[in-house]
């Protein structure tokens, strides 16, 4: 059982085996999404033969117990279940950390830690933050790959931070102390891994595109509309830097068509109506980090449709989990048109309109890198950046580079990309018979702000 975990060190292998045997002893019942019922009869006498561990020749991992945290943060290391992450050697193995992803647990601090320790969950995060800012728990070493973003390629290049709280109750759970503690951790990690302190790289789970179109309806939308990105990025000094780059923080009134703007509504003044339908539907209007994107420059126009969520092209809604027709503070888009109090942006393959009287909800983004189709053909939109199938060594399964065929990046449109393109790559953890393997490809990809979420496009198709 320890060998099956594919863990590279004794402690991780032992934790995995212990977790499996705990499930065997207690039994387990589960109903899958397709309705299939799975049942494991409990076997209370099942016990692992621990003496066999030494025969695997795995390394020890005493150093992993030391948390990687800034000095001002009260932090401990509690390991996640070994099956809930992959041992790696980022970034010395060439797998760069490019993104820091903010999540919320939809639960309590202790509950989240327990969930990541449960091998049945199959998920983890590098860090868990307490709501009152008094403590943090690291559960996966930053060199290792946590399963947090629902997109394996993003996990390869990301560090995941989970916050205690509930997205629909954000103003209650997201406390000033939690903002401060999380910002201290993000600043520390950004320095270590040279991650730019901007919203192209400091992102939410709601900015991660799912790996396949079929997963889009279930894609997470945390930390949600009540996470104050403006406050958080100001704690990182990124907000002030944006203002300096934009010439003193001027609003977007002087921006023209074809130029980039940053979405920047003032949280306390940006009251938006959001509908929550759990357990019953109810709507309220309160400060929010988002703006709705309409099909026409008027408040009663339908919201734009996201074809990954609505294949029939029906209009979006104001439901809190309907992420397809909103933009969030700090995201950058290219201006497509302007009319009165409304600004149009290129958004998800279409022209979408945001309410922006006198540019109050945007700022110029003069240093944004804008990409356009290099020829007269539509650019393919992906969600990962894997090598080509023929670039994988024999014996290793190639990961599918899934194209979102319903999305478009046609000629005439343009989008804001991260600072530099990224190379195609993939990762395979070490096994008892071979070391870890990093597979690289010849293609390069731009990560663009396509809609509410990031997407990848091949640089061979853009310019």
Secondary structure as the mmCIF struct_conf table of DSSP 4:
data_model
#
loop_
_struct_conf.conf_type_id
_struct_conf.id
_struct_conf.beg_label_comp_id
_struct_conf.beg_label_asym_id
_struct_conf.beg_label_seq_id
_struct_conf.end_label_comp_id
_struct_conf.end_label_asym_id
_struct_conf.end_label_seq_id
TURN_TY1_P TURN_TY1_P1 UNK A 2 UNK A 6
BEND BEND1 UNK A 8 UNK A 8
STRN STRN1 UNK A 9 UNK A 9
HELX_RH_AL_P HELX_RH_AL_P1 UNK A 10 UNK A 26
STRN STRN2 UNK A 28 UNK A 31
TURN_TY1_P TURN_TY1_P2 UNK A 33 UNK A 34
BEND BEND2 UNK A 35 UNK A 35
STRN STRN3 UNK A 37 UNK A 40
TURN_TY1_P TURN_TY1_P3 UNK A 44 UNK A 45
HELX_RH_3T_P HELX_RH_3T_P1 UNK A 50 UNK A 56
HELX_LH_PP_P HELX_LH_PP_P1 UNK A 58 UNK A 58
STRN STRN4 UNK A 59 UNK A 59
HELX_LH_PP_P HELX_LH_PP_P2 UNK A 60 UNK A 60
HELX_RH_3T_P HELX_RH_3T_P2 UNK A 62 UNK A 65
BEND BEND3 UNK A 66 UNK A 66
TURN_TY1_P TURN_TY1_P4 UNK A 71 UNK A 72
BEND BEND4 UNK A 73 UNK A 73
STRN STRN5 UNK A 75 UNK A 77
HELX_LH_PP_P HELX_LH_PP_P3 UNK A 79 UNK A 81
HELX_RH_3T_P HELX_RH_3T_P3 UNK A 82 UNK A 84
STRN STRN6 UNK A 85 UNK A 86
TURN_TY1_P TURN_TY1_P5 UNK A 90 UNK A 93
BEND BEND5 UNK A 94 UNK A 94
STRN STRN7 UNK A 99 UNK A 104
BEND BEND6 UNK A 106 UNK A 106
STRN STRN8 UNK A 107 UNK A 107
HELX_RH_AL_P HELX_RH_AL_P2 UNK A 109 UNK A 117
TURN_TY1_P TURN_TY1_P6 UNK A 119 UNK A 121
BEND BEND7 UNK A 126 UNK A 126
STRN STRN9 UNK A 127 UNK A 129
TURN_TY1_P TURN_TY1_P7 UNK A 131 UNK A 132
BEND BEND8 UNK A 133 UNK A 134
STRN STRN10 UNK A 136 UNK A 138
BEND BEND9 UNK A 140 UNK A 140
TURN_TY1_P TURN_TY1_P8 UNK A 142 UNK A 143
BEND BEND10 UNK A 144 UNK A 144
STRN STRN11 UNK A 145 UNK A 146
BEND BEND11 UNK A 149 UNK A 150
HELX_RH_AL_P HELX_RH_AL_P3 UNK A 152 UNK A 156
TURN_TY1_P TURN_TY1_P9 UNK A 157 UNK A 157
STRN STRN12 UNK A 158 UNK A 163
BEND BEND12 UNK A 164 UNK A 164
STRN STRN13 UNK A 165 UNK A 165
HELX_RH_3T_P HELX_RH_3T_P4 UNK A 167 UNK A 169
HELX_RH_AL_P HELX_RH_AL_P4 UNK A 170 UNK A 173
BEND BEND13 UNK A 174 UNK A 174
HELX_RH_AL_P HELX_RH_AL_P5 UNK A 176 UNK A 193
TURN_TY1_P TURN_TY1_P10 UNK A 194 UNK A 194
BEND BEND14 UNK A 197 UNK A 198
TURN_TY1_P TURN_TY1_P11 UNK A 199 UNK A 201
STRN STRN14 UNK A 202 UNK A 204
HELX_RH_3T_P HELX_RH_3T_P5 UNK A 205 UNK A 207
BEND BEND15 UNK A 208 UNK A 208
HELX_LH_PP_P HELX_LH_PP_P4 UNK A 209 UNK A 210
BEND BEND16 UNK A 211 UNK A 212
HELX_RH_3T_P HELX_RH_3T_P6 UNK A 213 UNK A 218
TURN_TY1_P TURN_TY1_P12 UNK A 222 UNK A 223
TURN_TY1_P TURN_TY1_P13 UNK A 225 UNK A 226
BEND BEND17 UNK A 227 UNK A 227
HELX_RH_AL_P HELX_RH_AL_P6 UNK A 229 UNK A 235
TURN_TY1_P TURN_TY1_P14 UNK A 236 UNK A 237
HELX_RH_AL_P HELX_RH_AL_P7 UNK A 238 UNK A 245
TURN_TY1_P TURN_TY1_P15 UNK A 246 UNK A 247
BEND BEND18 UNK A 248 UNK A 249
STRN STRN15 UNK A 251 UNK A 251
HELX_RH_3T_P HELX_RH_3T_P7 UNK A 252 UNK A 254
TURN_TY1_P TURN_TY1_P16 UNK A 257 UNK A 258
STRN STRN16 UNK A 260 UNK A 263
HELX_RH_3T_P HELX_RH_3T_P8 UNK A 267 UNK A 269
STRN STRN17 UNK A 271 UNK A 277
BEND BEND19 UNK A 278 UNK A 280
STRN STRN18 UNK A 281 UNK A 287
BEND BEND20 UNK A 289 UNK A 289
STRN STRN19 UNK A 290 UNK A 292
STRN STRN20 UNK A 294 UNK A 294
BEND BEND21 UNK A 295 UNK A 298
TURN_TY1_P TURN_TY1_P17 UNK A 299 UNK A 300
BEND BEND22 UNK A 301 UNK A 301
HELX_LH_PP_P HELX_LH_PP_P5 UNK A 302 UNK A 302
STRN STRN21 UNK A 303 UNK A 303
HELX_LH_PP_P HELX_LH_PP_P6 UNK A 304 UNK A 305
TURN_TY1_P TURN_TY1_P18 UNK A 307 UNK A 309
TURN_TY1_P TURN_TY1_P19 UNK A 311 UNK A 312
STRN STRN22 UNK A 316 UNK A 316
STRN STRN23 UNK A 319 UNK A 319
TURN_TY1_P TURN_TY1_P20 UNK A 320 UNK A 321
HELX_RH_3T_P HELX_RH_3T_P9 UNK A 323 UNK A 325
STRN STRN24 UNK A 326 UNK A 328
TURN_TY1_P TURN_TY1_P21 UNK A 329 UNK A 330
STRN STRN25 UNK A 332 UNK A 339
TURN_TY1_P TURN_TY1_P22 UNK A 340 UNK A 341
STRN STRN26 UNK A 342 UNK A 347
TURN_TY1_P TURN_TY1_P23 UNK A 348 UNK A 349
STRN STRN27 UNK A 350 UNK A 355
HELX_RH_3T_P HELX_RH_3T_P10 UNK A 357 UNK A 359
TURN_TY1_P TURN_TY1_P24 UNK A 360 UNK A 361
STRN STRN28 UNK A 362 UNK A 364
TURN_TY1_P TURN_TY1_P25 UNK A 366 UNK A 367
HELX_LH_PP_P HELX_LH_PP_P7 UNK A 368 UNK A 368
STRN STRN29 UNK A 369 UNK A 372
STRN STRN30 UNK A 373 UNK A 373
BEND BEND23 UNK A 374 UNK A 377
HELX_LH_PP_P HELX_LH_PP_P8 UNK A 378 UNK A 378
STRN STRN31 UNK A 379 UNK A 379
HELX_LH_PP_P HELX_LH_PP_P9 UNK A 380 UNK A 380
STRN STRN32 UNK A 382 UNK A 382
BEND BEND24 UNK A 383 UNK A 383
HELX_LH_PP_P HELX_LH_PP_P10 UNK A 386 UNK A 388
HELX_RH_3T_P HELX_RH_3T_P11 UNK A 389 UNK A 391
BEND BEND25 UNK A 392 UNK A 392
HELX_LH_PP_P HELX_LH_PP_P11 UNK A 393 UNK A 393
TURN_TY1_P TURN_TY1_P26 UNK A 394 UNK A 395
BEND BEND26 UNK A 396 UNK A 396
HELX_LH_PP_P HELX_LH_PP_P12 UNK A 397 UNK A 400
STRN STRN33 UNK A 403 UNK A 403
TURN_TY1_P TURN_TY1_P27 UNK A 405 UNK A 406
STRN STRN34 UNK A 409 UNK A 409
TURN_TY1_P TURN_TY1_P28 UNK A 411 UNK A 412
STRN STRN35 UNK A 414 UNK A 417
BEND BEND27 UNK A 419 UNK A 420
STRN STRN36 UNK A 422 UNK A 428
STRN STRN37 UNK A 431 UNK A 431
TURN_TY1_P TURN_TY1_P29 UNK A 432 UNK A 433
STRN STRN38 UNK A 434 UNK A 434
STRN STRN39 UNK A 437 UNK A 449
BEND BEND28 UNK A 451 UNK A 453
STRN STRN40 UNK A 454 UNK A 458
HELX_RH_3T_P HELX_RH_3T_P12 UNK A 459 UNK A 461
STRN STRN41 UNK A 462 UNK A 462
#
